Amino acid sequence: MGKLSPESYARMDEKRRELHAKLDGLVLDALARLGNSFEGRTMDLRKHITEALKESQIKDTILRLVKAGRLRITGNDNSRKRYEVVK
């Protein structure tokens, strides 16, 4: 097994960025259709997304959007939270 070239790492990073951008768009699109907010469980939000995604993909996307400042999570219950798009 050899070491990967810098070009290979760059391609991997680019593919990861493209995938993250696609997932971010799917979740934000679903929230936009729901009035820019949703209250409930992640599995319930999953029903409103146009493509079939795993729950872990949705949770990772939500956390990424929160870190980017594009989404806000409110609520103290572990299962039911409110997701709001930050304008």
PDB file with one MODEL, atoms N, CA, C and O in Angstrom:
MODEL        1
ATOM      1  N   MET A   1       0.841  -1.179   0.000  1.00  0.00           N
ATOM      2  CA  MET A   1       0.000   0.000   0.000  1.00  0.00           C
ATOM      3  C   MET A   1       0.881   1.236   0.000  1.00  0.00           C
ATOM      4  O   MET A   1       1.753   1.404   0.853  1.00  0.00           O
ATOM      5  N   GLY A   2       0.636   2.079  -0.959  1.00  0.00           N
ATOM      6  CA  GLY A   2       1.408   3.300  -1.049  1.00  0.00           C
ATOM      7  C   GLY A   2       0.661   4.481  -0.458  1.00  0.00           C
ATOM      8  O   GLY A   2      -0.520   4.408  -0.119  1.00  0.00           O
ATOM      9  N   LYS A   3       1.389   5.547  -0.354  1.00  0.00           N
ATOM     10  CA  LYS A   3       0.816   6.778   0.162  1.00  0.00           C
ATOM     11  C   LYS A   3       0.039   7.471  -0.956  1.00  0.00           C
ATOM     12  O   LYS A   3       0.458   7.463  -2.113  1.00  0.00           O
ATOM     13  N   LEU A   4      -1.105   8.074  -0.595  1.00  0.00           N
ATOM     14  CA  LEU A   4      -1.904   8.780  -1.596  1.00  0.00           C
ATOM     15  C   LEU A   4      -1.235  10.097  -1.968  1.00  0.00           C
ATOM     16  O   LEU A   4      -0.560  10.726  -1.152  1.00  0.00           O
ATOM     17  N   SER A   5      -1.437  10.490  -3.194  1.00  0.00           N
ATOM     18  CA  SER A   5      -0.858  11.745  -3.666  1.00  0.00           C
ATOM     19  C   SER A   5      -1.694  12.923  -3.170  1.00  0.00           C
ATOM     20  O   SER A   5      -2.854  12.745  -2.796  1.00  0.00           O
ATOM     21  N   PRO A   6      -1.117  14.116  -3.164  1.00  0.00           N
ATOM     22  CA  PRO A   6      -1.887  15.310  -2.772  1.00  0.00           C
ATOM     23  C   PRO A   6      -3.105  15.535  -3.661  1.00  0.00           C
ATOM     24  O   PRO A   6      -4.125  16.044  -3.197  1.00  0.00           O
ATOM     25  N   GLU A   7      -3.007  15.163  -4.924  1.00  0.00           N
ATOM     26  CA  GLU A   7      -4.147  15.297  -5.827  1.00  0.00           C
ATOM     27  C   GLU A   7      -5.298  14.377  -5.405  1.00  0.00           C
ATOM     28  O   GLU A   7      -6.468  14.750  -5.484  1.00  0.00           O
ATOM     29  N   SER A   8      -4.943  13.175  -4.958  1.00  0.00           N
ATOM     30  CA  SER A   8      -5.973  12.238  -4.492  1.00  0.00           C
ATOM     31  C   SER A   8      -6.691  12.793  -3.266  1.00  0.00           C
ATOM     32  O   SER A   8      -7.915  12.712  -3.163  1.00  0.00           O
ATOM     33  N   TYR A   9      -5.920  13.357  -2.340  1.00  0.00           N
ATOM     34  CA  TYR A   9      -6.531  13.968  -1.156  1.00  0.00           C
ATOM     35  C   TYR A   9      -7.416  15.151  -1.549  1.00  0.00           C
ATOM     36  O   TYR A   9      -8.485  15.351  -0.973  1.00  0.00           O
ATOM     37  N   ALA A  10      -6.972  15.922  -2.517  1.00  0.00           N
ATOM     38  CA  ALA A  10      -7.762  17.070  -2.972  1.00  0.00           C
ATOM     39  C   ALA A  10      -9.079  16.604  -3.598  1.00  0.00           C
ATOM     40  O   ALA A  10     -10.124  17.213  -3.368  1.00  0.00           O
ATOM     41  N   ARG A  11      -9.033  15.532  -4.384  1.00  0.00           N
ATOM     42  CA  ARG A  11     -10.257  14.983  -4.986  1.00  0.00           C
ATOM     43  C   ARG A  11     -11.206  14.455  -3.916  1.00  0.00           C
ATOM     44  O   ARG A  11     -12.418  14.653  -4.003  1.00  0.00           O
ATOM     45  N   MET A  12     -10.648  13.776  -2.898  1.00  0.00           N
ATOM     46  CA  MET A  12     -11.477  13.263  -1.808  1.00  0.00           C
ATOM     47  C   MET A  12     -12.156  14.413  -1.059  1.00  0.00           C
ATOM     48  O   MET A  12     -13.341  14.334  -0.736  1.00  0.00           O
ATOM     49  N   ASP A  13     -11.409  15.465  -0.787  1.00  0.00           N
ATOM     50  CA  ASP A  13     -11.970  16.632  -0.098  1.00  0.00           C
ATOM     51  C   ASP A  13     -13.051  17.297  -0.932  1.00  0.00           C
ATOM     52  O   ASP A  13     -14.075  17.718  -0.393  1.00  0.00           O
ATOM     53  N   GLU A  14     -12.840  17.398  -2.229  1.00  0.00           N
ATOM     54  CA  GLU A  14     -13.819  18.018  -3.108  1.00  0.00           C
ATOM     55  C   GLU A  14     -15.113  17.197  -3.158  1.00  0.00           C
ATOM     56  O   GLU A  14     -16.207  17.761  -3.122  1.00  0.00           O
ATOM     57  N   LYS A  15     -14.990  15.870  -3.239  1.00  0.00           N
ATOM     58  CA  LYS A  15     -16.172  15.009  -3.243  1.00  0.00           C
ATOM     59  C   LYS A  15     -16.931  15.138  -1.926  1.00  0.00           C
ATOM     60  O   LYS A  15     -18.162  15.166  -1.917  1.00  0.00           O
ATOM     61  N   ARG A  16     -16.202  15.216  -0.815  1.00  0.00           N
ATOM     62  CA  ARG A  16     -16.843  15.366   0.491  1.00  0.00           C
ATOM     63  C   ARG A  16     -17.582  16.697   0.573  1.00  0.00           C
ATOM     64  O   ARG A  16     -18.697  16.755   1.090  1.00  0.00           O
ATOM     65  N   ARG A  17     -16.970  17.767   0.068  1.00  0.00           N
ATOM     66  CA  ARG A  17     -17.626  19.077   0.062  1.00  0.00           C
ATOM     67  C   ARG A  17     -18.886  19.062  -0.799  1.00  0.00           C
ATOM     68  O   ARG A  17     -19.906  19.638  -0.421  1.00  0.00           O
ATOM     69  N   GLU A  18     -18.815  18.408  -1.948  1.00  0.00           N
ATOM     70  CA  GLU A  18     -19.987  18.307  -2.826  1.00  0.00           C
ATOM     71  C   GLU A  18     -21.120  17.534  -2.153  1.00  0.00           C
ATOM     72  O   GLU A  18     -22.279  17.939  -2.234  1.00  0.00           O
ATOM     73  N   LEU A  19     -20.793  16.429  -1.491  1.00  0.00           N
ATOM     74  CA  LEU A  19     -21.798  15.634  -0.793  1.00  0.00           C
ATOM     75  C   LEU A  19     -22.434  16.447   0.339  1.00  0.00           C
ATOM     76  O   LEU A  19     -23.654  16.442   0.501  1.00  0.00           O
ATOM     77  N   HIS A  20     -21.606  17.141   1.117  1.00  0.00           N
ATOM     78  CA  HIS A  20     -22.125  17.962   2.213  1.00  0.00           C
ATOM     79  C   HIS A  20     -23.014  19.077   1.694  1.00  0.00           C
ATOM     80  O   HIS A  20     -24.047  19.371   2.296  1.00  0.00           O
ATOM     81  N   ALA A  21     -22.638  19.696   0.598  1.00  0.00           N
ATOM     82  CA  ALA A  21     -23.454  20.768   0.017  1.00  0.00           C
ATOM     83  C   ALA A  21     -24.808  20.213  -0.445  1.00  0.00           C
ATOM     84  O   ALA A  21     -25.840  20.860  -0.271  1.00  0.00           O
ATOM     85  N   LYS A  22     -24.797  19.023  -1.028  1.00  0.00           N
ATOM     86  CA  LYS A  22     -26.045  18.400  -1.480  1.00  0.00           C
ATOM     87  C   LYS A  22     -26.953  18.089  -0.290  1.00  0.00           C
ATOM     88  O   LYS A  22     -28.147  18.386  -0.325  1.00  0.00           O
ATOM     89  N   LEU A  23     -26.389  17.491   0.762  1.00  0.00           N
ATOM     90  CA  LEU A  23     -27.179  17.149   1.939  1.00  0.00           C
ATOM     91  C   LEU A  23     -27.706  18.408   2.630  1.00  0.00           C
ATOM     92  O   LEU A  23     -28.852  18.438   3.076  1.00  0.00           O
ATOM     93  N   ASP A  24     -26.874  19.439   2.718  1.00  0.00           N
ATOM     94  CA  ASP A  24     -27.305  20.711   3.309  1.00  0.00           C
ATOM     95  C   ASP A  24     -28.486  21.274   2.531  1.00  0.00           C
ATOM     96  O   ASP A  24     -29.458  21.746   3.121  1.00  0.00           O
ATOM     97  N   GLY A  25     -28.400  21.222   1.214  1.00  0.00           N
ATOM     98  CA  GLY A  25     -29.472  21.732   0.371  1.00  0.00           C
ATOM     99  C   GLY A  25     -30.768  20.958   0.552  1.00  0.00           C
ATOM    100  O   GLY A  25     -31.846  21.551   0.585  1.00  0.00           O
ATOM    101  N   LEU A  26     -30.671  19.635   0.670  1.00  0.00           N
ATOM    102  CA  LEU A  26     -31.871  18.817   0.856  1.00  0.00           C
ATOM    103  C   LEU A  26     -32.584  19.147   2.162  1.00  0.00           C
ATOM    104  O   LEU A  26     -33.808  19.277   2.195  1.00  0.00           O
ATOM    105  N   VAL A  27     -31.809  19.281   3.241  1.00  0.00           N
ATOM    106  CA  VAL A  27     -32.411  19.576   4.546  1.00  0.00           C
ATOM    107  C   VAL A  27     -32.979  20.990   4.558  1.00  0.00           C
ATOM    108  O   VAL A  27     -34.088  21.201   5.050  1.00  0.00           O
ATOM    109  N   LEU A  28     -32.243  21.960   4.027  1.00  0.00           N
ATOM    110  CA  LEU A  28     -32.744  23.333   4.001  1.00  0.00           C
ATOM    111  C   LEU A  28     -33.974  23.462   3.104  1.00  0.00           C
ATOM    112  O   LEU A  28     -34.883  24.234   3.408  1.00  0.00           O
ATOM    113  N   ASP A  29     -34.008  22.718   2.009  1.00  0.00           N
ATOM    114  CA  ASP A  29     -35.173  22.732   1.125  1.00  0.00           C
ATOM    115  C   ASP A  29     -36.403  22.175   1.843  1.00  0.00           C
ATOM    116  O   ASP A  29     -37.495  22.732   1.731  1.00  0.00           O
ATOM    117  N   ALA A  30     -36.225  21.087   2.573  1.00  0.00           N
ATOM    118  CA  ALA A  30     -37.346  20.508   3.325  1.00  0.00           C
ATOM    119  C   ALA A  30     -37.845  21.485   4.373  1.00  0.00           C
ATOM    120  O   ALA A  30     -39.054  21.634   4.555  1.00  0.00           O
ATOM    121  N   LEU A  31     -36.932  22.155   5.067  1.00  0.00           N
ATOM    122  CA  LEU A  31     -37.335  23.135   6.083  1.00  0.00           C
ATOM    123  C   LEU A  31     -38.028  24.332   5.436  1.00  0.00           C
ATOM    124  O   LEU A  31     -38.969  24.883   6.007  1.00  0.00           O
ATOM    125  N   ALA A  32     -37.578  24.737   4.261  1.00  0.00           N
ATOM    126  CA  ALA A  32     -38.207  25.862   3.569  1.00  0.00           C
ATOM    127  C   ALA A  32     -39.649  25.512   3.191  1.00  0.00           C
ATOM    128  O   ALA A  32     -40.543  26.349   3.314  1.00  0.00           O
ATOM    129  N   ARG A  33     -39.872  24.288   2.735  1.00  0.00           N
ATOM    130  CA  ARG A  33     -41.226  23.865   2.389  1.00  0.00           C
ATOM    131  C   ARG A  33     -42.121  23.760   3.613  1.00  0.00           C
ATOM    132  O   ARG A  33     -43.345  23.821   3.496  1.00  0.00           O
ATOM    133  N   LEU A  34     -41.513  23.601   4.798  1.00  0.00           N
ATOM    134  CA  LEU A  34     -42.277  23.489   6.041  1.00  0.00           C
ATOM    135  C   LEU A  34     -42.410  24.839   6.750  1.00  0.00           C
ATOM    136  O   LEU A  34     -42.828  24.887   7.907  1.00  0.00           O
ATOM    137  N   GLY A  35     -42.063  25.926   6.076  1.00  0.00           N
ATOM    138  CA  GLY A  35     -42.200  27.244   6.681  1.00  0.00           C
ATOM    139  C   GLY A  35     -40.963  27.684   7.440  1.00  0.00           C
ATOM    140  O   GLY A  35     -41.069  28.483   8.370  1.00  0.00           O
ATOM    141  N   ASN A  36     -39.804  27.188   7.075  1.00  0.00           N
ATOM    142  CA  ASN A  36     -38.508  27.528   7.677  1.00  0.00           C
ATOM    143  C   ASN A  36     -38.370  27.091   9.128  1.00  0.00           C
ATOM    144  O   ASN A  36     -37.462  27.548   9.823  1.00  0.00           O
ATOM    145  N   SER A  37     -39.239  26.229   9.590  1.00  0.00           N
ATOM    146  CA  SER A  37     -39.072  25.661  10.932  1.00  0.00           C
ATOM    147  C   SER A  37     -39.787  24.317  10.992  1.00  0.00           C
ATOM    148  O   SER A  37     -40.719  24.043  10.235  1.00  0.00           O
ATOM    149  N   PHE A  38     -39.319  23.497  11.913  1.00  0.00           N
ATOM    150  CA  PHE A  38     -39.906  22.181  12.103  1.00  0.00           C
ATOM    151  C   PHE A  38     -39.734  21.806  13.557  1.00  0.00           C
ATOM    152  O   PHE A  38     -38.655  21.982  14.123  1.00  0.00           O
ATOM    153  N   GLU A  39     -40.782  21.292  14.165  1.00  0.00           N
ATOM    154  CA  GLU A  39     -40.698  20.820  15.534  1.00  0.00           C
ATOM    155  C   GLU A  39     -41.037  19.350  15.548  1.00  0.00           C
ATOM    156  O   GLU A  39     -42.114  18.947  15.110  1.00  0.00           O
ATOM    157  N   GLY A  40     -40.124  18.555  16.046  1.00  0.00           N
ATOM    158  CA  GLY A  40     -40.354  17.115  16.097  1.00  0.00           C
ATOM    159  C   GLY A  40     -39.040  16.362  16.139  1.00  0.00           C
ATOM    160  O   GLY A  40     -37.976  16.922  16.404  1.00  0.00           O
ATOM    161  N   ARG A  41     -39.155  15.088  15.871  1.00  0.00           N
ATOM    162  CA  ARG A  41     -37.985  14.219  15.879  1.00  0.00           C
ATOM    163  C   ARG A  41     -37.318  14.226  14.513  1.00  0.00           C
ATOM    164  O   ARG A  41     -37.932  14.574  13.505  1.00  0.00           O
ATOM    165  N   THR A  42     -36.064  13.840  14.502  1.00  0.00           N
ATOM    166  CA  THR A  42     -35.308  13.767  13.251  1.00  0.00           C
ATOM    167  C   THR A  42     -35.959  12.777  12.288  1.00  0.00           C
ATOM    168  O   THR A  42     -35.989  13.013  11.080  1.00  0.00           O
ATOM    169  N   MET A  43     -36.474  11.682  12.814  1.00  0.00           N
ATOM    170  CA  MET A  43     -37.119  10.680  11.952  1.00  0.00           C
ATOM    171  C   MET A  43     -38.373  11.245  11.289  1.00  0.00           C
ATOM    172  O   MET A  43     -38.722  10.844  10.179  1.00  0.00           O
ATOM    173  N   ASP A  44     -39.056  12.180  11.967  1.00  0.00           N
ATOM    174  CA  ASP A  44     -40.229  12.809  11.365  1.00  0.00           C
ATOM    175  C   ASP A  44     -39.813  13.796  10.278  1.00  0.00           C
ATOM    176  O   ASP A  44     -40.483  13.912   9.251  1.00  0.00           O
ATOM    177  N   LEU A  45     -38.715  14.501  10.502  1.00  0.00           N
ATOM    178  CA  LEU A  45     -38.190  15.415   9.484  1.00  0.00           C
ATOM    179  C   LEU A  45     -37.771  14.634   8.244  1.00  0.00           C
ATOM    180  O   LEU A  45     -37.900  15.119   7.120  1.00  0.00           O
ATOM    181  N   ARG A  46     -37.279  13.442   8.456  1.00  0.00           N
ATOM    182  CA  ARG A  46     -36.814  12.589   7.362  1.00  0.00           C
ATOM    183  C   ARG A  46     -37.920  12.339   6.328  1.00  0.00           C
ATOM    184  O   ARG A  46     -37.638  12.184   5.140  1.00  0.00           O
ATOM    185  N   LYS A  47     -39.167  12.302   6.780  1.00  0.00           N
ATOM    186  CA  LYS A  47     -40.296  12.055   5.882  1.00  0.00           C
ATOM    187  C   LYS A  47     -40.520  13.198   4.898  1.00  0.00           C
ATOM    188  O   LYS A  47     -41.133  13.006   3.847  1.00  0.00           O
ATOM    189  N   HIS A  48     -40.025  14.388   5.237  1.00  0.00           N
ATOM    190  CA  HIS A  48     -40.252  15.566   4.402  1.00  0.00           C
ATOM    191  C   HIS A  48     -39.105  15.836   3.429  1.00  0.00           C
ATOM    192  O   HIS A  48     -39.209  16.733   2.592  1.00  0.00           O
ATOM    193  N   ILE A  49     -38.030  15.085   3.524  1.00  0.00           N
ATOM    194  CA  ILE A  49     -36.866  15.265   2.650  1.00  0.00           C
ATOM    195  C   ILE A  49     -37.102  14.468   1.372  1.00  0.00           C
ATOM    196  O   ILE A  49     -37.570  13.330   1.413  1.00  0.00           O
ATOM    197  N   THR A  50     -36.774  15.077   0.244  1.00  0.00           N
ATOM    198  CA  THR A  50     -37.118  14.490  -1.054  1.00  0.00           C
ATOM    199  C   THR A  50     -36.346  13.216  -1.383  1.00  0.00           C
ATOM    200  O   THR A  50     -36.824  12.411  -2.182  1.00  0.00           O
ATOM    201  N   GLU A  51     -35.178  13.010  -0.798  1.00  0.00           N
ATOM    202  CA  GLU A  51     -34.401  11.796  -1.049  1.00  0.00           C
ATOM    203  C   GLU A  51     -34.297  10.980   0.227  1.00  0.00           C
ATOM    204  O   GLU A  51     -34.373  11.526   1.327  1.00  0.00           O
ATOM    205  N   ALA A  52     -34.128   9.694   0.083  1.00  0.00           N
ATOM    206  CA  ALA A  52     -33.992   8.816   1.245  1.00  0.00           C
ATOM    207  C   ALA A  52     -32.603   8.997   1.851  1.00  0.00           C
ATOM    208  O   ALA A  52     -31.588   8.710   1.215  1.00  0.00           O
ATOM    209  N   LEU A  53     -32.580   9.480   3.093  1.00  0.00           N
ATOM    210  CA  LEU A  53     -31.322   9.668   3.815  1.00  0.00           C
ATOM    211  C   LEU A  53     -31.379   8.895   5.117  1.00  0.00           C
ATOM    212  O   LEU A  53     -32.454   8.659   5.668  1.00  0.00           O
ATOM    213  N   LYS A  54     -30.219   8.505   5.600  1.00  0.00           N
ATOM    214  CA  LYS A  54     -30.134   7.854   6.895  1.00  0.00           C
ATOM    215  C   LYS A  54     -30.304   8.909   7.986  1.00  0.00           C
ATOM    216  O   LYS A  54     -30.012  10.087   7.779  1.00  0.00           O
ATOM    217  N   GLU A  55     -30.775   8.471   9.140  1.00  0.00           N
ATOM    218  CA  GLU A  55     -30.957   9.399  10.254  1.00  0.00           C
ATOM    219  C   GLU A  55     -29.628  10.044  10.649  1.00  0.00           C
ATOM    220  O   GLU A  55     -29.584  11.228  10.985  1.00  0.00           O
ATOM    221  N   SER A  56     -28.560   9.274  10.607  1.00  0.00           N
ATOM    222  CA  SER A  56     -27.250   9.818  10.976  1.00  0.00           C
ATOM    223  C   SER A  56     -26.801  10.896   9.992  1.00  0.00           C
ATOM    224  O   SER A  56     -26.157  11.864  10.396  1.00  0.00           O
ATOM    225  N   GLN A  57     -27.130  10.743   8.706  1.00  0.00           N
ATOM    226  CA  GLN A  57     -26.791  11.765   7.722  1.00  0.00           C
ATOM    227  C   GLN A  57     -27.543  13.055   8.015  1.00  0.00           C
ATOM    228  O   GLN A  57     -26.983  14.145   7.898  1.00  0.00           O
ATOM    229  N   ILE A  58     -28.809  12.932   8.396  1.00  0.00           N
ATOM    230  CA  ILE A  58     -29.608  14.121   8.702  1.00  0.00           C
ATOM    231  C   ILE A  58     -29.064  14.807   9.953  1.00  0.00           C
ATOM    232  O   ILE A  58     -28.929  16.030   9.985  1.00  0.00           O
ATOM    233  N   LYS A  59     -28.755  14.025  10.973  1.00  0.00           N
ATOM    234  CA  LYS A  59     -28.224  14.602  12.216  1.00  0.00           C
ATOM    235  C   LYS A  59     -26.882  15.292  11.968  1.00  0.00           C
ATOM    236  O   LYS A  59     -26.651  16.391  12.473  1.00  0.00           O
ATOM    237  N   ASP A  60     -26.005  14.665  11.204  1.00  0.00           N
ATOM    238  CA  ASP A  60     -24.711  15.283  10.881  1.00  0.00           C
ATOM    239  C   ASP A  60     -24.906  16.576  10.099  1.00  0.00           C
ATOM    240  O   ASP A  60     -24.208  17.562  10.334  1.00  0.00           O
ATOM    241  N   THR A  61     -25.854  16.568   9.171  1.00  0.00           N
ATOM    242  CA  THR A  61     -26.139  17.762   8.378  1.00  0.00           C
ATOM    243  C   THR A  61     -26.679  18.875   9.259  1.00  0.00           C
ATOM    244  O   THR A  61     -26.281  20.031   9.114  1.00  0.00           O
ATOM    245  N   ILE A  62     -27.579  18.540  10.166  1.00  0.00           N
ATOM    246  CA  ILE A  62     -28.133  19.542  11.075  1.00  0.00           C
ATOM    247  C   ILE A  62     -27.030  20.153  11.927  1.00  0.00           C
ATOM    248  O   ILE A  62     -26.979  21.372  12.088  1.00  0.00           O
ATOM    249  N   LEU A  63     -26.149  19.326  12.474  1.00  0.00           N
ATOM    250  CA  LEU A  63     -25.047  19.849  13.294  1.00  0.00           C
ATOM    251  C   LEU A  63     -24.107  20.728  12.469  1.00  0.00           C
ATOM    252  O   LEU A  63     -23.615  21.746  12.955  1.00  0.00           O
ATOM    253  N   ARG A  64     -23.864  20.331  11.228  1.00  0.00           N
ATOM    254  CA  ARG A  64     -23.002  21.131  10.357  1.00  0.00           C
ATOM    255  C   ARG A  64     -23.643  22.486  10.069  1.00  0.00           C
ATOM    256  O   ARG A  64     -22.954  23.506  10.055  1.00  0.00           O
ATOM    257  N   LEU A  65     -24.963  22.507   9.837  1.00  0.00           N
ATOM    258  CA  LEU A  65     -25.667  23.758   9.577  1.00  0.00           C
ATOM    259  C   LEU A  65     -25.717  24.643  10.822  1.00  0.00           C
ATOM    260  O   LEU A  65     -25.656  25.868  10.714  1.00  0.00           O
ATOM    261  N   VAL A  66     -25.827  24.039  11.989  1.00  0.00           N
ATOM    262  CA  VAL A  66     -25.805  24.816  13.238  1.00  0.00           C
ATOM    263  C   VAL A  66     -24.439  25.465  13.427  1.00  0.00           C
ATOM    264  O   VAL A  66     -24.356  26.639  13.786  1.00  0.00           O
ATOM    265  N   LYS A  67     -23.375  24.715  13.191  1.00  0.00           N
ATOM    266  CA  LYS A  67     -22.017  25.262  13.321  1.00  0.00           C
ATOM    267  C   LYS A  67     -21.771  26.385  12.326  1.00  0.00           C
ATOM    268  O   LYS A  67     -21.027  27.323  12.611  1.00  0.00           O
ATOM    269  N   ALA A  68     -22.398  26.288  11.156  1.00  0.00           N
ATOM    270  CA  ALA A  68     -22.238  27.316  10.126  1.00  0.00           C
ATOM    271  C   ALA A  68     -23.128  28.527  10.401  1.00  0.00           C
ATOM    272  O   ALA A  68     -23.003  29.550   9.726  1.00  0.00           O
ATOM    273  N   GLY A  69     -24.024  28.421  11.385  1.00  0.00           N
ATOM    274  CA  GLY A  69     -24.899  29.541  11.716  1.00  0.00           C
ATOM    275  C   GLY A  69     -26.110  29.661  10.809  1.00  0.00           C
ATOM    276  O   GLY A  69     -26.740  30.718  10.771  1.00  0.00           O
ATOM    277  N   ARG A  70     -26.447  28.625  10.089  1.00  0.00           N
ATOM    278  CA  ARG A  70     -27.579  28.665   9.162  1.00  0.00           C
ATOM    279  C   ARG A  70     -28.835  28.039   9.743  1.00  0.00           C
ATOM    280  O   ARG A  70     -29.912  28.136   9.154  1.00  0.00           O
ATOM    281  N   LEU A  71     -28.702  27.391  10.907  1.00  0.00           N
ATOM    282  CA  LEU A  71     -29.821  26.699  11.528  1.00  0.00           C
ATOM    283  C   LEU A  71     -29.711  26.863  13.034  1.00  0.00           C
ATOM    284  O   LEU A  71     -28.611  26.919  13.584  1.00  0.00           O
ATOM    285  N   ARG A  72     -30.859  26.939  13.698  1.00  0.00           N
ATOM    286  CA  ARG A  72     -30.898  27.074  15.152  1.00  0.00           C
ATOM    287  C   ARG A  72     -31.752  25.945  15.698  1.00  0.00           C
ATOM    288  O   ARG A  72     -32.811  25.632  15.153  1.00  0.00           O
ATOM    289  N   ILE A  73     -31.279  25.330  16.789  1.00  0.00           N
ATOM    290  CA  ILE A  73     -32.026  24.273  17.458  1.00  0.00           C
ATOM    291  C   ILE A  73     -32.478  24.812  18.803  1.00  0.00           C
ATOM    292  O   ILE A  73     -31.669  25.322  19.579  1.00  0.00           O
ATOM    293  N   THR A  74     -33.763  24.699  19.078  1.00  0.00           N
ATOM    294  CA  THR A  74     -34.281  25.066  20.386  1.00  0.00           C
ATOM    295  C   THR A  74     -35.062  23.889  20.939  1.00  0.00           C
ATOM    296  O   THR A  74     -35.471  22.995  20.198  1.00  0.00           O
ATOM    297  N   GLY A  75     -35.263  23.898  22.236  1.00  0.00           N
ATOM    298  CA  GLY A  75     -35.985  22.806  22.888  1.00  0.00           C
ATOM    299  C   GLY A  75     -35.054  22.035  23.783  1.00  0.00           C
ATOM    300  O   GLY A  75     -33.870  21.875  23.488  1.00  0.00           O
ATOM    301  N   ASN A  76     -35.596  21.561  24.875  1.00  0.00           N
ATOM    302  CA  ASN A  76     -34.756  20.852  25.838  1.00  0.00           C
ATOM    303  C   ASN A  76     -35.029  19.358  25.876  1.00  0.00           C
ATOM    304  O   ASN A  76     -34.310  18.625  26.555  1.00  0.00           O
ATOM    305  N   ASP A  77     -36.036  18.892  25.176  1.00  0.00           N
ATOM    306  CA  ASP A  77     -36.344  17.472  25.140  1.00  0.00           C
ATOM    307  C   ASP A  77     -35.409  16.785  24.145  1.00  0.00           C
ATOM    308  O   ASP A  77     -35.175  17.301  23.052  1.00  0.00           O
ATOM    309  N   ASN A  78     -34.886  15.644  24.517  1.00  0.00           N
ATOM    310  CA  ASN A  78     -33.943  14.948  23.640  1.00  0.00           C
ATOM    311  C   ASN A  78     -34.573  14.474  22.341  1.00  0.00           C
ATOM    312  O   ASN A  78     -33.898  14.422  21.312  1.00  0.00           O
ATOM    313  N   SER A  79     -35.851  14.127  22.370  1.00  0.00           N
ATOM    314  CA  SER A  79     -36.438  13.575  21.154  1.00  0.00           C
ATOM    315  C   SER A  79     -37.160  14.622  20.306  1.00  0.00           C
ATOM    316  O   SER A  79     -37.152  14.518  19.080  1.00  0.00           O
ATOM    317  N   ARG A  80     -37.782  15.623  20.923  1.00  0.00           N
ATOM    318  CA  ARG A  80     -38.530  16.637  20.170  1.00  0.00           C
ATOM    319  C   ARG A  80     -37.804  17.969  20.271  1.00  0.00           C
ATOM    320  O   ARG A  80     -37.697  18.552  21.351  1.00  0.00           O
ATOM    321  N   LYS A  81     -37.314  18.434  19.157  1.00  0.00           N
ATOM    322  CA  LYS A  81     -36.615  19.712  19.103  1.00  0.00           C
ATOM    323  C   LYS A  81     -37.228  20.566  18.015  1.00  0.00           C
ATOM    324  O   LYS A  81     -37.946  20.069  17.147  1.00  0.00           O
ATOM    325  N   ARG A  82     -36.941  21.852  18.069  1.00  0.00           N
ATOM    326  CA  ARG A  82     -37.420  22.768  17.044  1.00  0.00           C
ATOM    327  C   ARG A  82     -36.203  23.222  16.237  1.00  0.00           C
ATOM    328  O   ARG A  82     -35.224  23.721  16.791  1.00  0.00           O
ATOM    329  N   TYR A  83     -36.285  23.042  14.936  1.00  0.00           N
ATOM    330  CA  TYR A  83     -35.231  23.439  14.011  1.00  0.00           C
ATOM    331  C   TYR A  83     -35.718  24.654  13.256  1.00  0.00           C
ATOM    332  O   TYR A  83     -36.773  24.602  12.623  1.00  0.00           O
ATOM    333  N   GLU A  84     -34.977  25.747  13.307  1.00  0.00           N
ATOM    334  CA  GLU A  84     -35.358  26.982  12.627  1.00  0.00           C
ATOM    335  C   GLU A  84     -34.229  27.448  11.730  1.00  0.00           C
ATOM    336  O   GLU A  84     -33.065  27.445  12.128  1.00  0.00           O
ATOM    337  N   VAL A  85     -34.577  27.845  10.521  1.00  0.00           N
ATOM    338  CA  VAL A  85     -33.602  28.399   9.579  1.00  0.00           C
ATOM    339  C   VAL A  85     -33.295  29.825  10.004  1.00  0.00           C
ATOM    340  O   VAL A  85     -34.211  30.616  10.229  1.00  0.00           O
ATOM    341  N   VAL A  86     -32.023  30.159  10.114  1.00  0.00           N
ATOM    342  CA  VAL A  86     -31.585  31.500  10.477  1.00  0.00           C
ATOM    343  C   VAL A  86     -31.495  32.315   9.203  1.00  0.00           C
ATOM    344  O   VAL A  86     -30.856  31.908   8.233  1.00  0.00           O
ATOM    345  N   LYS A  87     -32.139  33.464   9.213  1.00  0.00           N
ATOM    346  CA  LYS A  87     -32.135  34.320   8.014  1.00  0.00           C
ATOM    347  C   LYS A  87     -31.056  35.353   8.082  1.00  0.00           C
ATOM    348  O   LYS A  87     -30.911  36.155   7.159  1.00  0.00           O
TER     349      LYS A  87
ENDMDL
END
